[in-house]
Amino acid sequence: MELEGKTALVTGATSGAGLEIARRFLEEGAQVCGCGRRGDWWASTEISAPDFLYVRGDLTDDDQARAVVARCLEAFGKLDILVNCAGVTGIGGVLDTSPEEFRHQFEVNVFALFHVTRAAVPALEQQPQSAIINIGSELGTRAAAQRIAYCPSKAAVEMLTRCLAIECGPTVRVNGILPGLMETPMTQDRFTNVPDPERQRELVRARYVLKRMCRVEDVAEAALFLAGGRSSFITGDMLAVCGGGQFTTCR
């Protein structure tokens, strides 16, 4: 198994790509600490495995981020892999996005990532071949209408990833993933609050070169690759998992 003997902390682990990454890492032999905002009841209903620990925490708060990392270390004794998957999205332009909403997207997408990474790096530096994986977005690579907060926040994730790669090397590799649009609980409104949901899905699929939406399994497999030995000479990179979407015009 590819991650046997490894311990991973996965943020945003209660749904979407984060949940799939946690499951995939467990399948490959890792001990996994999953973090989210849902109550402790969540873990018993979604993941039941002896090597899984769920820790509730709001990572936009620096003290809570430190507490999450400390709880992971208390339970498993070490940390080899950090996956920063917690995130939010939002639709709106400069005139209809409030300062509070703009700040909220940066707090979750950027500051939470910074808080937990800052808390985790000392432990990661103690392990050989450790890795940080940050989940960005294809929309962090180019401008898009009605994404006045989301695009800049995900662009910040990309630059933060590259800066961390320089700072944390050679001990810790730091890479990112640029997923295309996935139909997850975070994006569900885009497909349900429209007159014709299937037509909306067709429009989204059409703008990708490979003519389908990204799947959580696609992101989990990319994370597995970046977490393990197959990517041992890769750092500071952003792996595009968006079916060629980075080359097409956003609609």
C-alpha positions as CSV (number, residue, x, y, z in Angstrom):
1,M,0.0,0.0,0.0
2,E,1.3,3.4,-1.1
3,L,0.9,5.2,2.2
4,E,1.5,2.5,4.7
5,G,3.1,3.8,7.9
6,K,2.2,7.4,7.0
7,T,0.0,9.8,9.0
8,A,-2.1,12.4,7.2
9,L,-4.1,15.4,8.3
10,V,-6.9,16.3,5.9
11,T,-8.9,19.5,6.3
12,G,-12.3,19.9,4.8
13,A,-12.8,16.2,5.3
14,T,-16.5,16.1,5.9
15,S,-17.6,16.3,2.3
16,G,-16.6,16.5,-1.3
17,A,-13.0,16.1,-2.3
18,G,-11.7,16.2,1.3
19,L,-13.9,13.2,2.3
20,E,-12.8,11.2,-0.8
21,I,-9.1,12.0,-0.1
22,A,-9.5,10.8,3.5
23,R,-11.1,7.6,2.3
24,R,-8.5,7.0,-0.4
25,F,-5.6,7.6,2.0
26,L,-7.1,5.1,4.4
27,E,-7.4,2.5,1.6
28,E,-3.7,3.0,0.9
29,G,-2.7,2.3,4.5
30,A,-2.4,5.8,6.1
31,Q,-3.6,6.9,9.5
32,V,-5.9,9.8,8.8
33,C,-6.9,12.7,11.0
34,G,-9.9,14.5,9.3
35,C,-10.9,18.0,10.3
36,G,-14.1,19.8,9.7
37,R,-16.8,22.0,11.3
38,R,-19.5,19.3,11.8
39,G,-20.2,17.8,15.1
40,D,-18.5,14.7,16.4
41,W,-21.4,12.6,15.4
42,W,-20.3,13.0,11.7
43,A,-17.4,10.5,11.9
44,S,-19.5,7.6,13.0
45,T,-21.9,8.0,10.1
46,E,-19.4,8.6,7.3
47,I,-16.1,6.9,8.1
48,S,-15.7,4.0,10.5
49,A,-12.1,2.9,10.6
50,P,-9.7,2.3,13.5
51,D,-7.0,4.4,11.8
52,F,-9.4,7.4,11.4
53,L,-9.7,10.3,13.9
54,Y,-12.2,13.1,13.4
55,V,-11.4,16.5,15.0
56,R,-13.8,19.4,14.9
57,G,-12.3,22.8,14.4
58,D,-12.6,26.2,12.8
59,L,-9.3,26.7,11.1
60,T,-9.9,30.4,10.4
61,D,-9.1,30.7,14.1
62,D,-5.3,30.2,14.7
63,D,-5.7,28.8,18.2
64,Q,-8.2,26.1,16.9
65,A,-5.9,25.3,14.0
66,R,-3.0,24.7,16.5
67,A,-5.3,22.6,18.6
68,V,-6.3,20.4,15.6
69,V,-2.7,19.7,14.8
70,A,-1.9,19.0,18.5
71,R,-4.8,16.5,18.7
72,C,-3.6,14.7,15.6
73,L,-0.1,14.4,17.0
74,E,-1.4,13.3,20.4
75,A,-3.4,10.5,18.7
76,F,-0.9,9.3,16.1
77,G,2.5,10.6,17.3
78,K,3.6,12.1,14.1
79,L,2.6,13.8,10.9
80,D,3.8,13.0,7.4
81,I,1.2,14.6,5.1
82,L,-1.0,17.7,5.3
83,V,-3.9,18.1,2.8
84,N,-5.4,21.6,2.9
85,C,-8.8,21.0,1.4
86,A,-11.1,23.2,3.4
87,G,-12.7,25.9,1.3
88,V,-15.7,27.9,0.3
89,T,-17.0,29.3,-3.0
90,G,-19.2,32.2,-3.8
91,I,-20.8,33.9,-6.8
92,G,-20.9,37.7,-7.1
93,G,-19.3,40.8,-8.6
94,V,-17.7,43.9,-7.0
95,L,-21.1,45.6,-6.5
96,D,-23.1,42.7,-5.1
97,T,-20.4,41.1,-2.9
98,S,-20.3,42.5,0.6
99,P,-17.0,43.2,2.4
100,E,-18.0,40.5,4.9
101,E,-18.4,37.9,2.2
102,F,-15.2,38.9,0.4
103,R,-13.3,38.6,3.7
104,H,-15.0,35.3,4.6
105,Q,-13.8,33.6,1.4
106,F,-10.2,34.8,2.1
107,E,-10.5,33.7,5.7
108,V,-11.5,30.1,4.7
109,N,-9.5,29.7,1.5
110,V,-6.3,31.4,2.5
111,F,-6.0,32.2,6.2
112,A,-7.2,28.8,7.4
113,L,-4.6,27.2,5.1
114,F,-1.9,29.4,6.5
115,H,-2.9,28.8,10.1
116,V,-2.9,25.0,9.9
117,T,0.2,24.9,7.8
118,R,2.1,27.1,10.2
119,A,1.0,24.8,13.0
120,A,1.9,21.6,11.2
121,V,5.3,22.4,9.6
122,P,7.4,21.7,12.7
123,A,6.0,18.2,12.9
124,L,6.3,17.6,9.2
125,E,9.9,18.7,9.2
126,Q,10.6,15.8,11.7
127,Q,9.6,13.2,9.1
128,P,11.4,12.0,5.9
129,Q,9.6,12.6,2.6
130,S,6.8,14.6,4.1
131,A,4.4,16.5,2.0
132,I,1.9,19.4,1.9
133,I,-0.9,19.4,-0.7
134,N,-3.0,22.5,-1.1
135,I,-6.3,22.3,-3.0
136,G,-6.7,25.4,-5.2
137,S,-8.9,25.8,-8.3
138,E,-8.6,26.2,-12.0
139,L,-10.3,29.6,-11.4
140,G,-7.2,30.6,-9.4
141,T,-5.2,30.7,-12.7
142,R,-7.4,33.1,-14.6
143,A,-10.0,35.8,-14.1
144,A,-13.7,35.1,-14.3
145,A,-16.9,37.2,-14.1
146,Q,-18.9,37.0,-10.9
147,R,-16.0,35.5,-8.9
148,I,-14.6,38.7,-7.4
149,A,-13.6,36.9,-4.2
150,Y,-13.1,33.3,-5.2
151,C,-10.7,33.8,-8.1
152,P,-8.3,36.0,-6.1
153,S,-8.5,33.8,-3.0
154,K,-7.5,30.7,-5.0
155,A,-4.8,32.6,-6.8
156,A,-3.4,33.3,-3.4
157,V,-3.4,29.6,-2.6
158,E,-1.2,29.0,-5.7
159,M,1.3,31.6,-4.8
160,L,1.3,30.5,-1.1
161,T,2.0,27.0,-2.3
162,R,5.1,28.1,-4.3
163,C,6.4,30.3,-1.5
164,L,6.0,27.4,1.0
165,A,7.8,25.0,-1.3
166,I,10.9,27.3,-1.3
167,E,10.7,27.8,2.5
168,C,10.0,24.2,3.5
169,G,12.4,22.4,1.1
170,P,14.3,20.2,1.0
171,T,12.6,18.4,4.0
172,V,9.0,19.0,3.1
173,R,7.6,19.0,-0.5
174,V,4.7,21.4,-1.1
175,N,2.4,21.1,-4.1
176,G,-1.1,22.0,-5.1
177,I,-4.0,20.7,-7.2
178,L,-6.2,22.8,-9.5
179,P,-9.5,20.9,-9.8
180,G,-12.2,21.7,-12.3
181,L,-15.8,22.3,-11.2
182,M,-17.1,19.3,-9.2
183,E,-20.7,18.7,-8.2
184,T,-20.3,18.6,-4.4
185,P,-22.3,19.9,-1.5
186,M,-20.3,23.2,-1.8
187,T,-21.5,23.7,-5.4
188,Q,-24.9,22.0,-5.3
189,D,-26.8,25.3,-5.5
190,R,-25.4,25.9,-9.0
191,F,-27.2,22.8,-10.3
192,T,-30.4,22.8,-8.2
193,N,-31.4,26.4,-8.1
194,V,-31.8,26.7,-11.9
195,P,-34.8,26.0,-14.2
196,D,-33.0,23.1,-16.0
197,P,-30.3,21.4,-13.9
198,E,-29.3,18.9,-16.6
199,R,-28.9,21.7,-19.1
200,Q,-26.7,23.5,-16.6
201,R,-24.6,20.4,-16.3
202,E,-24.3,20.2,-20.1
203,L,-23.1,23.8,-20.3
204,V,-20.4,23.1,-17.6
205,R,-19.2,19.9,-19.3
206,A,-19.0,21.6,-22.7
207,R,-16.3,24.1,-21.6
208,Y,-13.9,21.3,-20.7
209,V,-11.7,19.8,-23.3
210,L,-12.5,16.3,-22.0
211,K,-16.2,17.2,-22.0
212,R,-17.0,16.2,-18.4
213,M,-16.9,17.7,-15.0
214,C,-14.2,16.9,-12.4
215,R,-15.0,14.1,-10.0
216,V,-13.9,13.9,-6.4
217,E,-12.1,10.6,-7.3
218,D,-9.9,12.6,-9.8
219,V,-8.8,14.9,-7.0
220,A,-8.2,12.1,-4.6
221,E,-6.0,10.2,-7.0
222,A,-4.0,13.4,-7.7
223,A,-3.6,13.9,-3.9
224,L,-2.4,10.3,-3.5
225,F,0.2,10.8,-6.2
226,L,1.5,14.0,-4.6
227,A,1.5,12.5,-1.2
228,G,3.6,9.4,-2.0
229,G,7.0,8.4,-3.3
230,R,6.0,8.6,-7.0
231,S,6.3,12.4,-6.8
232,S,9.5,12.5,-4.7
233,F,11.2,15.0,-7.0
234,I,8.2,17.4,-7.4
235,T,7.7,20.5,-5.3
236,G,6.2,23.9,-5.9
237,D,4.0,22.6,-8.7
238,M,0.2,23.0,-9.2
239,L,-1.3,19.9,-10.8
240,A,-4.2,20.8,-13.1
241,V,-7.0,18.2,-12.7
242,C,-9.5,20.1,-14.8
243,G,-9.8,18.4,-18.1
244,G,-8.1,21.2,-20.0
245,G,-10.3,23.8,-18.4
246,Q,-7.3,26.0,-17.7
247,F,-7.1,26.6,-21.4
248,T,-10.8,27.5,-22.1
249,T,-12.9,30.5,-21.4
250,C,-14.9,30.4,-18.2
251,R,-18.7,30.9,-18.5
